[in-house]
Amino acid sequence: MRLDAIQTRLADLWLKHTDAHSYHTITRKIGITPYQLQKKLDLIAEEVNSALQKHNISFIIKKRVKSIYSIWRKIQKLKVNFNQVHDLFAIRVIIQDIGPASLQEEKIICWKILSVLTTLYKPVHTIMRDWVSTPKENGYESLHLIFESHEHGKLEVQIRTQRMDDIAEYGKAAHWKYKWNKG
């Protein structure tokens, strides 16, 4: 088992034993097991994979199901209710093998992916972050969108190139770095 999977499991167990009411409320509102969520996510990834392959785009897809603890933490931190958590599951499309592309060419291919996805799912227009056109101060670049899939509910999608992903995972914008530095 991977270390991050162990950490996720421990965080869920911590919540279950320290705030059982919140834990059970969230699991009841999700309505299905993490295994069933993962199966939905696998089906979505297959749909996305099929649609993108028709456009001769080289890519990889990463998937994740949000943990109960992570949902609880988001609700606490943002002071929102469960219905405002739109990323119970997410996919990240990482565009590969585009060679020495200019930043403009990278933007174009990210938006092309977005265009393909809008043929599959309905975008939730009120929830979109475009850090490809205007990167964050720490260098983070990615498109983040929420889609409504008819069969699977809301889905978060992140679109970025391999260069953008390397910066997000290992560079100044790395998720673990900013979380660690917050104390």
C-alpha positions as CSV (number, residue, x, y, z in Angstrom):
1,M,0.0,0.0,0.0
2,R,1.3,3.5,-0.9
3,L,2.2,5.9,1.9
4,D,-0.5,8.4,0.7
5,A,-3.1,5.7,0.8
6,I,-2.1,4.9,4.4
7,Q,-2.3,8.5,5.3
8,T,-5.8,8.9,3.8
9,R,-7.0,5.8,5.6
10,L,-5.7,7.0,8.9
11,A,-7.2,10.5,8.4
12,D,-10.6,8.9,7.7
13,L,-10.3,6.7,10.8
14,W,-9.3,9.7,12.9
15,L,-12.5,11.5,11.7
16,K,-14.7,8.5,12.3
17,H,-13.5,8.2,15.9
18,T,-13.3,11.9,16.8
19,D,-16.4,13.2,15.0
20,A,-18.5,10.2,14.2
21,H,-21.5,12.3,13.5
22,S,-19.8,14.3,10.7
23,Y,-18.2,11.1,9.3
24,H,-21.5,9.3,9.0
25,T,-23.3,12.4,7.7
26,I,-20.8,12.7,4.9
27,T,-20.8,9.0,4.0
28,R,-24.7,9.0,4.0
29,K,-24.7,12.1,1.7
30,I,-22.3,10.5,-0.7
31,G,-24.7,7.6,-0.9
32,I,-22.3,5.1,-2.3
33,T,-19.1,3.4,-1.1
34,P,-15.6,4.6,-2.0
35,Y,-15.3,1.4,-4.1
36,Q,-18.5,2.4,-6.0
37,L,-17.2,5.9,-6.5
38,Q,-13.9,4.5,-7.9
39,K,-15.9,2.4,-10.3
40,K,-17.8,5.5,-11.5
41,L,-14.5,7.3,-11.9
42,D,-13.1,4.4,-13.9
43,L,-16.0,4.6,-16.3
44,I,-15.6,8.3,-16.7
45,A,-11.9,7.9,-17.4
46,E,-12.7,5.3,-20.1
47,E,-15.1,7.8,-21.7
48,V,-12.6,10.6,-21.6
49,N,-9.8,8.3,-22.9
50,S,-12.0,7.2,-25.9
51,A,-12.9,10.7,-26.8
52,L,-9.4,12.0,-26.7
53,Q,-7.8,9.1,-28.6
54,K,-10.0,10.1,-31.6
55,H,-8.0,13.4,-31.7
56,N,-4.6,11.8,-31.8
57,I,-3.6,13.5,-28.6
58,S,-0.9,11.8,-26.4
59,F,-2.0,12.0,-22.8
60,I,-2.2,10.2,-19.5
61,I,-5.2,10.3,-17.1
62,K,-4.8,10.4,-13.3
63,K,-7.8,9.7,-11.1
64,R,-8.7,10.3,-7.5
65,V,-11.7,9.9,-5.2
66,K,-11.8,12.5,-2.4
67,S,-11.6,10.9,1.1
68,I,-14.2,11.5,3.8
69,Y,-11.7,13.4,5.8
70,S,-10.8,15.6,2.9
71,I,-14.4,16.4,2.2
72,W,-14.9,17.2,5.9
73,R,-11.8,19.4,5.9
74,K,-13.0,21.3,2.9
75,I,-16.4,21.9,4.5
76,Q,-14.7,23.2,7.6
77,K,-12.1,25.3,5.9
78,L,-14.4,26.9,3.3
79,K,-17.5,27.0,5.5
80,V,-19.6,25.4,2.8
81,N,-22.2,22.7,2.9
82,F,-21.8,19.2,1.4
83,N,-23.6,20.2,-1.8
84,Q,-21.0,22.8,-2.5
85,V,-18.2,20.2,-2.6
86,H,-18.0,19.5,-6.3
87,D,-14.9,17.4,-6.5
88,L,-15.9,14.1,-4.9
89,F,-14.0,12.5,-7.7
90,A,-11.6,14.0,-10.3
91,I,-9.5,13.3,-13.3
92,R,-6.4,15.0,-14.4
93,V,-5.5,14.9,-18.1
94,I,-1.8,15.4,-18.6
95,I,-0.8,16.0,-22.2
96,Q,2.3,14.2,-23.3
97,D,4.8,14.3,-26.2
98,I,4.1,17.7,-27.5
99,G,7.8,18.4,-28.0
100,P,9.4,21.8,-27.6
101,A,6.0,23.6,-27.7
102,S,5.7,27.3,-27.1
103,L,3.6,28.5,-24.1
104,Q,0.9,29.6,-26.6
105,E,0.9,26.1,-28.2
106,E,0.5,24.5,-24.8
107,K,-2.5,26.8,-24.0
108,I,-4.1,25.8,-27.3
109,I,-3.8,22.1,-26.7
110,C,-5.2,22.5,-23.2
111,W,-8.2,24.4,-24.6
112,K,-8.6,21.7,-27.3
113,I,-8.9,19.1,-24.6
114,L,-11.5,21.2,-22.9
115,S,-13.4,21.5,-26.1
116,V,-13.4,17.7,-26.6
117,L,-14.7,17.2,-23.0
118,T,-17.6,19.6,-23.5
119,T,-18.9,17.2,-26.1
120,L,-19.1,14.5,-23.4
121,Y,-20.2,16.5,-20.4
122,K,-22.0,19.8,-19.6
123,P,-19.6,22.3,-18.0
124,V,-20.7,24.1,-14.9
125,H,-19.9,27.6,-16.1
126,T,-19.8,29.1,-12.6
127,I,-17.0,26.9,-11.5
128,M,-13.8,27.2,-13.7
129,R,-10.3,28.2,-12.9
130,D,-8.0,29.2,-15.8
131,W,-4.4,29.2,-14.5
132,V,-3.2,28.4,-18.0
133,S,-3.9,31.8,-19.4
134,T,-2.9,33.5,-16.1
135,P,-0.6,31.3,-14.0
136,K,-0.5,31.6,-10.2
137,E,2.3,33.6,-8.6
138,N,4.1,30.3,-7.7
139,G,4.1,29.2,-11.4
140,Y,1.1,26.8,-11.2
141,E,-0.6,26.3,-14.5
142,S,-3.7,24.2,-15.1
143,L,-7.3,24.4,-16.2
144,H,-9.8,23.3,-13.5
145,L,-13.4,22.8,-14.4
146,I,-16.4,21.1,-13.0
147,F,-18.6,19.1,-15.4
148,E,-22.0,17.6,-14.9
149,S,-22.1,14.1,-16.3
150,H,-25.6,12.8,-16.8
151,E,-24.9,9.4,-15.4
152,H,-22.2,10.1,-12.8
153,G,-22.9,13.5,-11.2
154,K,-20.4,16.3,-10.9
155,L,-16.8,15.7,-11.9
156,E,-13.7,17.9,-11.5
157,V,-11.3,17.9,-14.4
158,Q,-7.8,19.3,-14.5
159,I,-6.1,19.8,-17.8
160,R,-2.3,20.5,-18.1
161,T,0.7,19.6,-20.1
162,Q,3.6,17.4,-18.8
163,R,5.7,20.6,-18.2
164,M,2.8,22.1,-16.2
165,D,2.4,18.9,-14.2
166,D,6.1,18.7,-13.4
167,I,5.9,22.3,-11.9
168,A,2.7,21.4,-10.0
169,E,4.2,18.1,-8.6
170,Y,7.8,18.9,-8.1
171,G,8.4,22.6,-8.6
172,K,7.7,25.7,-6.6
173,A,3.9,25.1,-7.0
174,A,4.1,21.5,-5.6
175,H,1.0,20.8,-3.5
176,W,2.9,19.1,-0.7
177,K,5.3,22.1,-0.4
178,Y,2.7,24.8,0.2
179,K,0.8,22.6,2.6
180,W,4.0,21.7,4.5
181,N,5.0,25.4,4.6
182,K,1.7,26.5,6.2
183,G,2.9,24.9,9.4
